Amino acid sequence: MTIDTSDVIVIGGGTGGYSTALRAASLGLDVTLVERDKVGGTCLHRGCIPSKAMLHAAELVDGIAEARERWGVKATVDSVDWGALVATRDDIVARNHKGVEAHLGHAGVRVVRGSARLTGTRTVRVEGVRDEPAPGVRDLTARRAIVLATGSRPRTLPGLAPDGRRVVTSDDALFAPGLPASVLVLGGGAIGVEYASFHRSMGAEVTLVEAADRIVPLEDADVSRHLTRGLKRRGIEVQAGTRLLDAELLENGVQARVRTARGETRTVTAERLLVAVGRAPVTEGLGLDAAGLTTDERGFVVPADWSRLETAVPGVHVVGDLLPPPSLGLAHASFAEGLLVAETLAGLEPAPVDYTAVPRVTYSSPQTASVGLGEAEARARGHDVDVDTMPLTAVAKGMVHGQGGMVKVVTEAGGGQVLGVHLVGPNVSEMIAESQLIVGWDAEPSDVARHVHPHPTLSEAVGEVFLTLAGRGLHQQ
């Protein structure tokens, strides 16, 4: 048996884990990263990257339809070569995977491939080690800290086990065979909305069911309203306030009974049922008790010190999807958490992660992008607020796109600090970075109104709203 010692042991090679490892190594720490599957984790291999690759393909299909229907370009989609689409997606994932592996290698991070289990507050046993000179079992010791970054898995529903064909989760939806003719999506959060959008672009009949009274229920109510309108305009049936009663597997699909917001029972038959009802932290087999650690009732590992993301056991830190709210379960939040922990372990004093200033994006068509507080949330926290909203179609570039959408800004009353910015429309994922800085740097409308936005762009709608809130309204009445 091999025994290795390093400054830091990171368990889990997803976004939170590998960012911790890379930054710690760049600061001179000796780092061992343990990953039982592939570095990059869910985001790279089953989530963010492959799904956004597929959504880009969907945008191309939608663009052809728009060209024909709005602009007189007589183009049609004869068919979708599923094999070619998958090959392009997989190539993008593979190149990103090689890039992460190369970064880790260049940084001097030792990667041990196997299943890790805590055996103490500074010790880890790795079983099933592969790709090593001496495969089998390795015992690792950390001089300074252990960082837990084992990520999450899709939640499933009792009695409805995924089979990869008729019933799928978000992790395996991308790898299910072919394109279904109809899809029932359970869950109207960001993941469910994105998959509903993708399948509709590819020609499927889509029903989107959300138990809460509106889709993307954690976003501002106006975001939900505009997104719902956009999805319905595309032919997606959106059923909010609706719960699944039961589902029966058919030979070539699923038949589900749901109860609507009006108390009516409906039957929905679809070729594929996609379960997107959230994700659960992965701690099974991690040996938390051996280090004196516990989880909360939802399975999260709760930090005792959020400024260091350190647990109640000194020297054991946690990043990524193992964290409960206010952490967001987003890859870019995990990057920030990894940087924070690495810099803390190196003796620096980094600022804690400001989760309010972390952008949230849904890559559907239309897209949503938000940062900061929604209107209702701001009022609930005791803020006296001013709010201004502007449709994207009020600016020329919004008319060109013709997809609707809006900009909404929430500020402290009387020209005070910007509390939240909320966008719906085409390409708003690429527009939110400006608002991240506005919220993160505690700007006021007058600060933003001094700066000129390019014309004609969608971003000038953001500028117009801030001009109005600063008392300098131009085109907005």
C-alpha positions in Angstrom: 0.0 0.0 0.0 1.2 3.5 -0.9 1.1 6.3 1.6 1.4 9.9 0.2 1.5 13.2 2.0 0.7 16.6 0.5 -0.3 20.0 1.8 -3.9 19.8 0.5 -6.1 16.9 -0.5 -9.1 17.8 -2.7 -11.8 15.2 -3.1 -13.7 15.7 -6.3 -12.5 17.1 -9.6 -15.5 19.1 -10.8 -15.4 22.9 -11.1 -15.1 23.5 -7.4 -12.5 20.9 -6.8 -10.2 21.5 -9.8 -10.3 25.3 -9.3 -9.3 24.8 -5.7 -6.4 22.6 -6.8 -5.2 24.9 -9.5 -5.2 28.0 -7.4 -3.6 26.3 -4.4 -0.8 24.9 -6.6 -0.2 28.3 -8.2 0.3 29.6 -4.6 3.0 27.1 -3.9 1.0 24.4 -2.1 1.5 20.7 -2.8 -1.9 19.4 -3.9 -3.4 16.0 -4.5 -6.7 15.8 -6.3 -8.8 12.6 -6.1 -11.5 12.0 -8.7 -13.3 8.7 -9.3 -14.5 9.6 -12.8 -13.2 12.4 -15.0 -11.9 15.7 -14.0 -14.3 18.4 -15.0 -17.2 16.8 -13.2 -20.9 17.1 -14.1 -20.6 20.5 -15.6 -18.1 19.5 -18.2 -19.2 16.0 -19.0 -23.0 15.9 -18.3 -24.2 19.4 -17.7 -23.1 23.0 -18.6 -20.8 22.4 -21.5 -22.6 19.6 -23.5 -26.0 21.1 -22.8 -24.9 24.5 -24.0 -23.4 22.9 -27.1 -26.8 21.3 -27.9 -28.6 24.6 -27.2 -26.3 26.4 -29.7 -27.4 23.8 -32.3 -31.0 24.6 -31.3 -30.3 28.3 -31.8 -29.2 27.5 -35.4 -32.4 25.6 -36.1 -34.5 28.4 -34.7 -32.5 30.9 -36.8 -33.4 29.1 -39.9 -37.1 29.2 -39.0 -36.8 32.9 -38.2 -35.1 33.5 -41.5 -37.9 31.9 -43.4 -40.8 33.3 -41.4 -39.7 36.8 -40.7 -37.1 37.7 -43.3 -38.1 36.0 -46.5 -35.0 33.7 -46.6 -36.5 30.6 -48.2 -34.6 28.1 -46.1 -35.8 24.9 -44.4 -34.3 22.2 -42.1 -34.5 19.0 -44.0 -33.5 16.9 -41.0 -31.1 16.8 -38.0 -28.2 14.4 -38.2 -28.2 13.3 -34.6 -25.0 11.5 -34.9 -23.2 14.5 -36.3 -24.7 16.8 -33.7 -23.6 14.4 -30.9 -20.1 14.1 -32.4 -19.6 17.9 -32.4 -20.8 18.1 -28.8 -18.5 15.3 -27.7 -15.6 16.9 -29.5 -16.1 20.1 -27.6 -16.3 18.2 -24.3 -13.3 16.2 -25.1 -11.2 19.2 -26.0 -12.2 20.9 -22.7 -11.4 17.8 -20.8 -8.0 17.6 -22.2 -7.5 21.3 -21.4 -8.4 20.8 -17.7 -6.1 17.8 -17.5 -3.3 19.7 -19.1 -3.8 22.7 -16.7 -3.6 20.3 -13.7 -0.5 18.7 -15.0 1.3 22.0 -15.8 0.3 23.2 -12.3 1.9 20.2 -10.7 -1.3 18.8 -9.2 -1.2 15.1 -8.6 -4.4 13.4 -9.8 -5.3 10.1 -8.2 -8.2 8.3 -9.9 -10.3 6.3 -7.5 -13.0 6.5 -4.8 -12.0 8.5 -1.8 -13.2 8.0 1.8 -12.2 10.0 4.8 -10.5 8.1 7.5 -9.8 11.1 9.8 -9.6 14.8 9.8 -6.4 14.7 7.7 -6.4 11.3 6.2 -8.1 9.8 3.1 -8.2 6.2 1.7 -8.5 5.9 -2.1 -9.8 2.6 -3.3 -10.0 1.3 -6.8 -7.0 3.4 -7.9 -6.3 3.1 -11.6 -3.8 4.5 -14.0 -1.1 4.3 -11.3 2.2 2.4 -11.1 0.7 0.5 -8.2 -3.1 0.3 -8.7 -5.3 -0.7 -5.8 -5.5 1.2 -2.5 -3.7 4.4 -1.5 -3.7 6.2 1.8 -3.2 10.0 1.6 -2.4 12.4 4.4 -2.9 16.2 4.3 -0.6 18.5 6.2 -2.9 21.5 6.0 -6.4 20.7 4.9 -8.9 18.5 3.1 -11.3 20.1 0.7 -14.6 18.3 0.0 -15.9 18.9 -3.6 -17.9 15.8 -4.5 -20.7 17.6 -6.3 -24.3 16.6 -6.8 -26.6 14.2 -8.7 -30.1 14.6 -10.1 -32.9 14.0 -7.7 -35.3 11.3 -8.8 -38.9 10.5 -8.0 -40.1 7.5 -6.0 -41.3 4.7 -8.2 -40.0 6.3 -11.4 -36.6 5.0 -11.9 -34.7 6.4 -14.9 -34.1 3.9 -17.7 -32.2 6.1 -20.1 -34.9 5.9 -22.8 -38.4 6.7 -21.6 -37.5 8.2 -18.2 -34.3 10.3 -18.1 -32.7 12.8 -15.7 -30.8 15.9 -16.7 -27.5 13.9 -16.4 -28.5 11.4 -19.1 -31.0 13.3 -21.2 -28.2 14.4 -23.5 -27.2 10.8 -24.1 -30.6 9.3 -24.6 -31.1 7.7 -28.0 -32.2 10.1 -30.8 -34.7 12.9 -30.7 -38.1 12.2 -29.2 -41.3 13.4 -30.9 -42.7 14.5 -27.5 -41.4 15.3 -24.1 -42.9 15.9 -20.7 -40.5 17.9 -18.6 -41.0 17.8 -14.8 -39.5 20.8 -13.2 -39.5 24.4 -14.3 -36.2 25.6 -12.9 -33.3 26.5 -15.1 -32.4 22.9 -16.1 -36.0 22.0 -17.0 -36.6 25.1 -19.0 -33.4 24.7 -21.0 -34.3 21.1 -21.9 -37.8 22.1 -22.8 -36.4 24.8 -25.0 -33.9 22.5 -26.7 -36.5 19.8 -27.5 -39.0 22.3 -28.9 -36.3 23.7 -31.2 -35.7 20.2 -32.4 -39.4 19.8 -33.3 -40.8 17.9 -30.3 -44.1 18.6 -28.7 -43.2 19.8 -25.2 -45.2 20.0 -21.9 -43.4 21.7 -19.0 -44.8 21.1 -15.6 -43.7 23.0 -12.5 -45.2 22.5 -9.0 -44.6 26.1 -7.9 -47.0 28.8 -9.0 -44.5 29.9 -11.7 -41.5 28.7 -13.6 -38.0 29.7 -12.5 -39.6 30.4 -9.1 -36.4 31.7 -7.6 -36.2 34.5 -10.1 -38.1 37.8 -10.0 -41.8 37.4 -10.9 -41.5 39.6 -14.0 -38.7 37.3 -15.3 -41.0 34.3 -14.8 -43.9 36.1 -16.6 -41.8 37.2 -19.6 -40.1 33.8 -19.9 -43.4 32.0 -19.7 -44.8 34.2 -22.5 -41.7 33.5 -24.7 -41.9 29.8 -24.2 -45.7 29.7 -24.9 -45.1 31.8 -28.0 -42.8 29.0 -29.3 -45.5 26.4 -28.7 -44.4 24.9 -25.4 -47.2 24.1 -23.0 -46.3 25.6 -19.7 -48.2 24.2 -16.7 -47.3 26.0 -13.4 -48.9 25.1 -10.1 -49.2 21.6 -11.4 -48.1 18.3 -9.6 -47.4 14.9 -10.9 -49.8 12.3 -9.5 -48.4 9.2 -11.0 -46.8 7.9 -14.2 -47.1 4.6 -16.1 -44.4 3.3 -18.4 -45.6 2.4 -21.9 -43.7 0.4 -24.5 -42.7 3.5 -26.3 -43.2 6.3 -23.8 -44.8 7.4 -20.6 -48.4 8.2 -19.6 -48.6 10.6 -16.6 -51.4 12.0 -14.6 -51.0 15.6 -13.3 -53.2 17.9 -11.1 -53.3 21.4 -12.4 -53.5 24.7 -10.5 -57.3 24.6 -10.9 -57.5 21.2 -9.3 -58.2 19.4 -12.6 -56.6 16.0 -13.3 -55.0 15.7 -16.8 -53.3 12.9 -18.6 -50.2 13.7 -20.5 -48.6 11.1 -22.9 -45.1 11.6 -24.1 -42.3 9.6 -25.7 -39.9 10.8 -23.0 -40.3 12.0 -19.4 -37.4 14.2 -18.3 -37.1 14.6 -14.6 -35.5 17.9 -13.6 -36.7 18.4 -10.0 -33.4 19.5 -8.6 -30.1 18.0 -7.5 -28.9 16.3 -4.3 -25.4 16.6 -2.8 -23.2 13.5 -3.1 -21.8 12.3 0.2 -22.5 8.5 0.1 -19.4 6.6 0.9 -17.4 9.7 1.7 -16.9 8.7 5.4 -17.9 12.0 6.9 -18.4 10.5 10.3 -14.7 9.4 10.4 -13.8 13.1 10.4 -16.5 14.1 12.8 -18.7 15.7 10.1 -22.4 15.6 9.6 -24.9 16.9 7.1 -28.1 18.9 7.5 -31.5 17.4 6.9 -31.1 18.0 3.1 -27.7 16.3 2.9 -25.6 19.4 2.6 -22.3 19.9 4.4 -22.8 23.2 6.2 -19.7 25.5 6.9 -19.2 26.8 10.4 -17.4 29.8 8.8 -18.7 31.0 5.5 -15.9 33.5 5.1 -13.5 30.5 4.8 -15.9 27.8 3.8 -14.5 25.8 6.7 -16.6 23.2 8.5 -16.9 22.7 12.2 -13.9 20.5 11.9 -10.9 22.8 11.5 -8.9 22.1 8.3 -11.8 20.5 6.5 -13.3 22.9 3.9 -16.2 22.5 1.4 -16.9 23.9 -2.0 -19.5 23.5 -4.8 -22.7 21.6 -4.7 -22.1 20.2 -1.3 -22.9 23.6 0.1 -26.4 24.7 1.1 -27.9 28.0 0.1 -26.9 30.8 -0.1 -24.4 29.0 -2.3 -26.1 28.7 -5.7 -25.1 25.3 -7.1 -23.6 27.0 -10.2 -20.3 26.3 -11.8 -19.1 29.9 -11.7 -20.0 30.1 -8.0 -17.9 27.0 -7.5 -15.0 28.6 -9.2 -15.2 31.5 -6.8 -15.5 29.1 -3.8 -12.4 27.2 -5.0 -10.4 30.4 -5.3 -11.5 31.5 -1.8 -10.5 28.2 -0.1 -7.2 27.9 -1.9 -6.2 31.5 -1.0 -7.3 31.0 2.6 -5.2 27.9 2.8 -2.2 29.8 1.4 -2.5 32.3 4.2 -4.1 35.1 2.2 -7.2 37.0 3.3 -9.6 36.8 0.3 -13.0 38.5 0.5 -15.9 36.0 1.1 -18.1 35.1 -1.9 -20.9 37.6 -2.3 -23.6 35.3 -3.6 -26.0 38.2 -4.2 -23.6 39.4 -6.8 -23.2 36.1 -8.6 -25.1 36.1 -12.0 -27.8 33.5 -12.6 -28.5 32.5 -16.3 -31.0 30.2 -18.0 -29.9 29.4 -21.5 -33.3 28.8 -23.1 -34.9 30.7 -25.9 -35.6 33.3 -24.7 -32.7 33.5 -22.2 -32.9 34.9 -18.7 -30.0 36.5 -16.8 -30.2 38.1 -13.3 -28.0 39.4 -10.6 -28.9 40.7 -7.1 -32.4 40.8 -5.5 -35.7 40.6 -7.2 -38.4 43.2 -6.3 -40.3 41.0 -3.9 -37.2 39.8 -2.2 -35.8 43.3 -1.8 -39.1 44.5 -0.2 -39.1 41.4 2.1 -35.7 42.3 3.3 -37.0 45.7 4.3 -35.8 47.8 1.4 -37.8 50.8 0.2 -37.4 50.4 -3.5 -37.7 52.1 -6.9 -38.3 49.9 -9.9 -38.1 50.5 -13.6 -38.9 48.1 -16.4 -38.4 48.5 -20.2 -39.3 46.0 -22.9 -36.5 45.1 -25.3 -38.8 45.9 -28.2 -38.6 49.6 -27.1 -35.1 49.8 -28.6 -34.4 49.3 -32.3 -32.2 46.2 -31.8 -34.9 44.5 -29.8 -37.3 45.1 -32.7 -34.7 43.5 -35.0 -34.5 40.4 -32.9 -38.3 40.3 -32.5 -38.3 38.0 -29.5 -39.7 40.3 -26.8 -38.0 40.4 -23.4 -37.3 43.1 -20.9 -34.9 44.9 -18.6 -35.9 45.3 -14.9 -33.8 47.2 -12.4 -34.5 47.3 -8.6 -32.8 50.1 -6.6 -33.0 51.6 -3.1 -35.6 54.4 -3.3 -34.4 57.9 -4.1 -31.5 57.1 -6.4 -29.9 54.7 -3.9 -27.8 51.5 -4.4 -28.7 49.1 -7.3 -30.1 46.0 -5.6 -30.9 43.8 -8.7 -30.9 43.7 -12.5 -33.1 41.2 -14.4 -33.0 40.5 -18.1 -35.1 38.3 -20.4 -34.5 38.1 -24.2 -32.0 37.0 -26.8 -28.3 36.8 -25.8 -28.9 38.3 -22.3 -26.4 35.8 -20.9 -23.7 37.9 -22.6 -25.2 41.1 -21.2 -25.3 40.3 -17.5 -21.6 40.9 -16.8 -22.0 44.6 -16.8 -24.8 44.3 -14.2 -22.7 42.0 -12.1 -20.2 44.9 -11.7 -23.0 47.4 -11.0 -24.5 45.3 -8.2 -21.1 44.0 -6.9 -19.6 47.5 -6.6 -22.8 48.9 -5.0 -23.3 51.4 -7.8 -26.2 53.9 -7.9 -28.2 54.7 -11.0 -26.4 58.0 -11.5 -23.1 56.1 -11.6 -24.3 54.0 -14.5 -26.1 56.8 -16.3 -22.8 58.6 -16.8 -21.6 55.9 -19.1 -22.7 55.6 -22.7 -24.1 52.4 -24.1 -23.6 51.6 -27.9 -26.5 52.1 -30.3 -28.1 50.1 -31.7 -27.7 47.2 -29.2 -29.8 45.4 -26.8 -27.6 46.7 -24.0 -28.8 50.2 -24.6 -32.1 49.2 -23.0 -30.1 48.7 -19.8 -28.6 52.1 -20.2 -32.0 53.6 -20.8 -33.4 52.2 -17.6 -30.6 53.6 -15.6 -31.0 57.0 -17.2 -34.6 57.0 -16.2 -33.9 55.9 -12.6 -31.3 58.7 -12.4 -33.9 61.3 -13.5 -32.3 61.7 -17.0 -34.8 59.7 -19.1 -34.3 59.9 -22.8 -36.5 57.6 -24.9 -38.4 56.1 -22.0 -41.5 58.1 -20.9 
